[in-house]
Amino acid sequence: ARNMLSVVFHASVVLFDIYTLWYDQKYVELPLPEEFQELPLKARAIFLTFWCLVLQTIYFSIALLNDVIGTNAPAPKKAPLIRKIKDVLFSLAFPVALYVSSVFWSIYGIHKDLIFPDDIERLFPQWINHAMHTLIVPFIMIELLFTRRNYPTRNVGITVALIFNLMYVVWIHYLYFNKGAWAYPFLEVFNWPMRIIFCSFSTFMLLTVYTIGEKINYFVSPSTTAVYSNGVSKRH
């Protein structure tokens, strides 16, 4: 019964996320800077929000596949490859979801025009906004609290998070130096020292949320084993 609930939950999230991505691509037209008009996927890939939703969709798809052909045992002695991939992907999907949601709504609350100007908000369906910036958090929290996983070693998990973070930072700077425009209005307002501080703080925040997810996981999954960066294993 537990596995069937897991299948239903994972399938529902996958279908909802895919529908959100499809609807956005088919029906939503946004007045983005003309420098980005020629980019594929309606230039959505300039936004970390889009990267995040694609990541969540991939994770929940892998989790669904693991329900069917893998194992949901708390700490399998010989985990199949699909389970290992799922566990590593979760360690990235969790902090990215919390980071995207918290940063978006924080900036939205402080100075909305810096991240979600009126001309975009008018054309962006409210349900898609919440699908991309709000619902990602309860979905991944339900996953954390009610399913089981073995987190990767701290070194592996942090490295994966840093690579993902670096890829996006390099991407938006590549766009700026090649297209002459920033993905987000607040980056236009910032000077270079402020941009460096923002990117550094964002990296710190992502790694902090990663650590929080890891700690919560060991609290709700007492039978899992933590493997620290020095190679020491500790049963939780």
Kinemage of the C-alpha trace (Angstrom):
@kinemage 1
@onewidth
@group {chain A} dominant
@subgroup {mainchain}
@vectorlist {calphas} color= white
{ca ala a 1} P 0.000 0.000 0.000
{ca arg a 2} L 2.842 2.368 0.852
{ca asn a 3} L 4.490 1.721 -2.514
{ca met a 4} L 1.191 2.313 -4.328
{ca leu a 5} L 0.805 5.679 -2.565
{ca ser a 6} L 4.356 6.503 -3.629
{ca val a 7} L 3.546 5.612 -7.254
{ca val a 8} L 0.387 7.747 -7.223
{ca phe a 9} L 2.177 10.716 -5.631
{ca his a 10} L 5.185 10.586 -7.953
{ca ala a 11} L 3.036 10.092 -11.070
{ca ser a 12} L 0.776 13.000 -10.067
{ca val a 13} L 3.706 15.381 -9.572
{ca val a 14} L 5.315 14.324 -12.865
{ca leu a 15} L 2.075 14.835 -14.809
{ca phe a 16} L 1.420 18.195 -13.137
{ca asp a 17} L 4.958 19.465 -13.809
{ca ile a 18} L 4.929 18.270 -17.423
{ca tyr a 19} L 1.535 19.908 -17.978
{ca thr a 20} L 2.863 23.151 -16.465
{ca leu a 21} L 5.904 23.143 -18.765
{ca trp a 22} L 3.759 22.278 -21.799
{ca tyr a 23} L 1.132 24.943 -21.061
{ca asp a 24} L 3.808 27.589 -20.564
{ca gln a 25} L 5.470 26.701 -23.869
{ca lys a 26} L 2.217 26.562 -25.824
{ca tyr a 27} L 0.136 29.425 -24.457
{ca val a 28} L 2.218 31.910 -22.463
{ca glu a 29} L 3.949 34.770 -24.287
{ca leu a 30} L 6.155 37.027 -22.179
{ca pro a 31} L 7.719 40.409 -23.093
{ca leu a 32} L 11.297 39.356 -22.428
{ca pro a 33} L 14.266 41.509 -23.523
{ca glu a 34} L 14.625 41.410 -27.306
{ca glu a 35} L 18.190 40.138 -26.877
{ca phe a 36} L 16.701 36.823 -25.698
{ca gln a 37} L 13.926 36.457 -28.291
{ca glu a 38} L 15.866 34.013 -30.484
{ca leu a 39} L 16.729 31.625 -27.659
{ca pro a 40} L 14.976 28.212 -27.720
{ca leu a 41} L 12.126 27.205 -25.379
{ca lys a 42} L 10.751 30.769 -25.559
{ca ala a 43} L 13.938 31.843 -23.753
{ca arg a 44} L 12.665 30.195 -20.556
{ca ala a 45} L 16.047 28.558 -19.978
{ca ile a 46} L 17.470 31.935 -18.933
{ca phe a 47} L 15.564 31.550 -15.652
{ca leu a 48} L 16.670 29.434 -12.689
{ca thr a 49} L 12.954 28.808 -12.084
{ca phe a 50} L 12.810 26.858 -15.364
{ca trp a 51} L 15.971 24.907 -14.491
{ca cys a 52} L 14.405 24.088 -11.118
{ca leu a 53} L 11.091 22.843 -12.528
{ca val a 54} L 12.889 20.669 -15.094
{ca leu a 55} L 15.062 19.288 -12.271
{ca gln a 56} L 11.981 18.520 -10.144
{ca thr a 57} L 10.316 16.811 -13.125
{ca ile a 58} L 13.398 14.675 -13.765
{ca tyr a 59} L 13.718 13.781 -10.087
{ca phe a 60} L 10.084 12.719 -9.661
{ca ser a 61} L 10.263 10.757 -12.936
{ca ile a 62} L 13.308 8.872 -11.629
{ca ala a 63} L 11.504 8.346 -8.302
{ca leu a 64} L 8.507 6.905 -10.173
{ca leu a 65} L 10.803 4.619 -12.148
{ca asn a 66} L 12.425 3.530 -8.890
{ca asp a 67} L 8.960 2.688 -7.497
{ca val a 68} L 8.460 0.310 -10.412
{ca ile a 69} L 11.864 -1.282 -11.022
{ca gly a 70} L 13.990 -0.234 -8.033
{ca thr a 71} L 13.526 -0.398 -4.291
{ca asn a 72} L 12.167 1.904 -1.590
{ca ala a 73} L 13.779 -0.023 1.258
{ca pro a 74} L 15.189 2.400 3.870
{ca ala a 75} L 18.767 1.136 3.550
{ca pro a 76} L 19.145 -1.633 0.940
{ca lys a 77} L 22.388 -3.614 1.185
{ca lys a 78} L 22.829 -3.514 -2.587
{ca ala a 79} L 20.857 -0.626 -4.019
{ca pro a 80} L 20.050 -0.776 -7.762
{ca leu a 81} L 21.478 1.974 -9.962
{ca ile a 82} L 18.107 3.716 -10.361
{ca arg a 83} L 17.855 4.041 -6.552
{ca lys a 84} L 21.373 5.493 -6.315
{ca ile a 85} L 20.568 8.040 -9.030
{ca lys a 86} L 17.309 8.938 -7.269
{ca asp a 87} L 19.025 9.490 -3.933
{ca val a 88} L 21.736 11.737 -5.396
{ca leu a 89} L 19.187 13.700 -7.449
{ca phe a 90} L 17.054 14.282 -4.355
{ca ser a 91} L 20.018 15.816 -2.554
{ca leu a 92} L 20.079 18.431 -5.351
{ca ala a 93} L 16.342 18.817 -6.013
{ca phe a 94} L 15.554 19.608 -2.368
{ca pro a 95} L 17.869 22.611 -1.819
{ca val a 96} L 17.222 24.020 -5.310
{ca ala a 97} L 13.439 23.964 -4.758
{ca leu a 98} L 13.699 25.709 -1.387
{ca tyr a 99} L 16.230 28.220 -2.715
{ca val a 100} L 14.159 29.166 -5.782
{ca ser a 101} L 10.949 29.555 -3.794
{ca ser a 102} L 12.445 31.506 -0.889
{ca val a 103} L 14.488 33.892 -3.060
{ca phe a 104} L 11.612 34.541 -5.485
{ca trp a 105} L 9.053 35.320 -2.796
{ca ser a 106} L 11.549 37.308 -0.704
{ca ile a 107} L 12.444 39.615 -3.605
{ca tyr a 108} L 8.772 39.686 -4.658
{ca gly a 109} L 7.845 40.916 -1.186
{ca ile a 110} L 10.649 43.491 -0.974
{ca his a 111} L 10.565 44.946 -4.504
{ca lys a 112} L 8.357 42.993 -6.903
{ca asp a 113} L 9.484 44.829 -10.053
{ca leu a 114} L 13.024 43.534 -9.593
{ca ile a 115} L 11.943 39.935 -10.225
{ca phe a 116} L 8.333 39.868 -11.484
{ca pro a 117} L 7.414 43.175 -13.194
{ca asp a 118} L 3.740 43.998 -13.781
{ca asp a 119} L 4.004 43.584 -17.571
{ca ile a 120} L 5.115 39.966 -17.049
{ca glu a 121} L 2.795 39.205 -14.127
{ca arg a 122} L -0.260 40.268 -16.160
{ca leu a 123} L 0.560 37.699 -18.852
{ca phe a 124} L 1.697 34.902 -16.552
{ca pro a 125} L -1.132 32.670 -15.241
{ca gln a 126} L -1.188 32.714 -11.452
{ca trp a 127} L -1.407 28.925 -11.235
{ca ile a 128} L 1.802 28.563 -13.269
{ca asn a 129} L 3.531 31.077 -11.018
{ca his a 130} L 2.571 28.980 -7.988
{ca ala a 131} L 3.465 25.732 -9.782
{ca met a 132} L 6.966 27.082 -10.417
{ca his a 133} L 7.591 29.067 -7.228
{ca thr a 134} L 5.332 27.677 -4.490
{ca leu a 135} L 4.182 24.074 -4.977
{ca ile a 136} L 7.731 22.846 -5.592
{ca val a 137} L 8.304 23.188 -1.823
{ca pro a 138} L 5.398 21.101 -0.436
{ca phe a 139} L 6.009 18.471 -3.131
{ca ile a 140} L 9.681 18.033 -2.216
{ca met a 141} L 8.914 18.283 1.545
{ca ile a 142} L 6.337 15.482 1.250
{ca glu a 143} L 8.993 13.477 -0.571
{ca leu a 144} L 11.527 14.153 2.190
{ca leu a 145} L 9.205 13.299 5.071
{ca phe a 146} L 7.342 10.287 3.690
{ca thr a 147} L 9.835 8.436 1.478
{ca arg a 148} L 13.210 6.959 2.342
{ca arg a 149} L 16.630 7.493 0.832
{ca asn a 150} L 20.335 7.286 1.602
{ca tyr a 151} L 21.933 10.667 1.062
{ca pro a 152} L 25.198 10.573 -0.901
{ca thr a 153} L 28.421 11.324 0.971
{ca arg a 154} L 28.747 14.968 1.965
{ca asn a 155} L 31.550 15.425 -0.585
{ca val a 156} L 29.454 14.031 -3.449
{ca gly a 157} L 26.307 15.941 -2.489
{ca ile a 158} L 28.044 19.289 -2.039
{ca thr a 159} L 30.002 18.798 -5.276
{ca val a 160} L 26.812 18.095 -7.255
{ca ala a 161} L 25.142 21.193 -5.761
{ca leu a 162} L 28.172 23.378 -6.516
{ca ile a 163} L 28.390 22.132 -10.117
{ca phe a 164} L 24.694 22.893 -10.672
{ca asn a 165} L 25.137 26.326 -9.097
{ca leu a 166} L 28.253 27.083 -11.157
{ca met a 167} L 26.557 25.989 -14.396
{ca tyr a 168} L 23.758 28.509 -13.901
{ca val a 169} L 26.092 31.336 -12.828
{ca val a 170} L 28.299 30.743 -15.882
{ca trp a 171} L 25.183 30.549 -18.094
{ca ile a 172} L 23.708 33.911 -17.042
{ca his a 173} L 27.104 35.609 -17.367
{ca tyr a 174} L 27.583 34.046 -20.787
{ca leu a 175} L 24.197 35.481 -21.804
{ca tyr a 176} L 25.126 38.900 -20.436
{ca phe a 177} L 28.471 39.091 -22.217
{ca asn a 178} L 27.048 37.712 -25.477
{ca lys a 179} L 23.549 39.234 -25.495
{ca gly a 180} L 24.057 42.348 -23.406
{ca ala a 181} L 21.154 41.697 -21.014
{ca trp a 182} L 20.612 40.040 -17.641
{ca ala a 183} L 18.043 37.311 -17.031
{ca tyr a 184} L 16.613 39.135 -13.996
{ca pro a 185} L 15.880 42.876 -13.581
{ca phe a 186} L 17.590 43.027 -10.175
{ca leu a 187} L 20.903 42.024 -11.783
{ca glu a 188} L 20.586 45.051 -14.067
{ca val a 189} L 20.229 47.278 -10.990
{ca phe a 190} L 23.167 45.718 -9.122
{ca asn a 191} L 26.757 46.810 -9.733
{ca trp a 192} L 29.511 44.201 -10.050
{ca pro a 193} L 30.413 44.027 -6.327
{ca met a 194} L 26.712 43.527 -5.513
{ca arg a 195} L 26.415 40.804 -8.161
{ca ile a 196} L 29.436 39.009 -6.703
{ca ile a 197} L 27.987 39.296 -3.186
{ca phe a 198} L 24.598 38.024 -4.399
{ca cys a 199} L 26.131 35.012 -6.190
{ca ser a 200} L 28.301 34.216 -3.149
{ca phe a 201} L 25.373 34.523 -0.738
{ca ser a 202} L 23.217 32.386 -3.044
{ca thr a 203} L 25.874 29.662 -3.058
{ca phe a 204} L 26.126 29.799 0.742
{ca met a 205} L 22.331 29.648 1.055
{ca leu a 206} L 22.088 26.664 -1.316
{ca leu a 207} L 24.706 24.727 0.676
{ca thr a 208} L 23.025 25.647 3.972
{ca val a 209} L 19.676 24.329 2.733
{ca tyr a 210} L 21.485 21.209 1.451
{ca thr a 211} L 22.797 20.562 4.973
{ca ile a 212} L 19.342 21.155 6.494
{ca gly a 213} L 17.820 18.619 4.079
{ca glu a 214} L 20.515 16.110 4.987
{ca lys a 215} L 19.872 16.561 8.729
{ca ile a 216} L 16.077 16.269 8.362
{ca asn a 217} L 16.572 13.118 6.280
{ca tyr a 218} L 18.601 11.439 9.029
{ca phe a 219} L 15.966 12.484 11.571
{ca val a 220} L 13.040 10.976 9.620
{ca ser a 221} L 15.052 7.969 8.351
{ca pro a 222} L 16.726 6.649 11.511
{ca ser a 223} L 17.879 3.451 9.809
{ca thr a 224} L 19.991 5.222 7.201
{ca thr a 225} L 23.751 5.534 7.312
{ca ala a 226} L 25.596 8.814 6.954
{ca val a 227} L 28.992 8.644 5.258
{ca tyr a 228} L 31.020 11.711 6.145
{ca ser a 229} L 33.664 13.322 3.966
{ca asn a 230} L 36.449 11.712 5.987
{ca gly a 231} L 35.061 8.285 5.063
{ca val a 232} L 33.603 7.544 8.500
{ca ser a 233} L 30.172 5.894 8.440
{ca lys a 234} L 27.701 6.644 11.189
{ca arg a 235} L 24.382 4.889 11.732
{ca his a 236} L 21.442 7.224 12.358
